[in-house]
Amino acid sequence: MASVSISNVQKSFGEVEILKGVSIDIADGEFVTLVGPSGCGKSTLLRMLAGLEKISGGTMAIDGQVVNDLPPKDRDIAMVFQSYALYPHMTVRENMAFSLRMRDASAEETRAKVDRAAEILGLGSLLDRFPKQLSGGQRQRVAMGRAIVRNPKVFLFDEPLSNLDAKLRVAMRGEIKELHQRLRTTTVYVTHDQIEAMTMASKVVVMREGRVEQVGPPLALYDRPGNMFVAGFIGSPSMNFIPGKVSGGEFLADCGLRLPLPGAPADAQRAVYGIRPEHCRLDPAGFEMNVVVVEPSGSETQIVLRQGGQDLVCLVHDRVDAQPGQAVRVLPDRAKAHLFDPETGVALTF
């Protein structure tokens, strides 16, 4: 295991700047996810850490050693790709043993390490099969097994679950998290799926346009987002944003709604009011809005409401008997409200 230090790292392709001074510290044994929309630079950063892309500026260190110019084979990392990258003409055992053979490991050592990885991943009965005889989830476990046998200092995962169906992704999320809990190997995991990032990691790095927006434990980012981008990206469904102004200790929305806001400054100022859908409930004491869409999913119901041109998404854990066009009353949880600067998007304290 090892710590990873990324300091002011930059990457450009010609005149196009992809990474704009990224700094991240990853502790020994930590599971960190890099999350953000497509094109934010997260996969490029991972490939630079693996040695598959050159660094334009800054430094990367693994276990205290700067690896900027170190070949991939000398970095003691193992990478699991989105595409599995298995050799189709080799059995599961041969695929998992390949890297050890390239390092001239003995037959006894190779067998022992492959058998151990197969036991951890539940692949014991599949060792003599070829990749074409495996399901997508089994192939991904073989790819992880190939990484485990190397006993690397750092695991790197590049969107490994993107090719799997929704049900299998959930199962594999649990398997990867359990694998980390058993091995305690430092892990850097890239995903565009914020649910993956939230449920798997001990620390989440939210990126946008080549920069780090916020770093912290998943629930800290959920409860205390530093800006509107993080607030809208973390959490599903996304946070509601309502423009307006703070006046007289409450929030006056541009659409005419008056929203509860505890401890708000009395002085008038423009702001954006943020409230998560799960922090809104239907309540006779609330303000009136019209139902636009009702989306029941069994355990919960998502309702899109509208008033004065402003939409509000409400997520409730009850069955709701409401129809489009019907007027209902909704009440946000005042203790869960957020305020943001409308110009910079930065969270405001109140």
Secondary structure, 3 states (H helix, E strand, C coil): CCCEEEEEEEEEECCEEEEEEEEEEECCCCEEEEECCCCCCHHHHHHHHHCCCCCCEEEEEECCEECCCCCHHHCCEEEECCCCCCCCCCCHHHHHHHHHHHCCCCHHHHHHHHHHHHHHHCCHHHCCCCHHHCCHHHHHHHHHHHHHCCCCCEEEEECCCCCCCHHHHHHHHHHHHHHHHHHCCEEEEEECCHHHHHHHCCEEEEEECCEEEEEECHHHHHHCCCEHHHHHHCCCCCCEEEEEEEECCEEEECCCCEECCCCCCCCCEEEEEEECHHHEEEEEEEEEEEEEEEEECCCCEEEEEEECCEEEEEEECCCCCCCCCCEEEEEECHHHCEEECCCCCEEECC
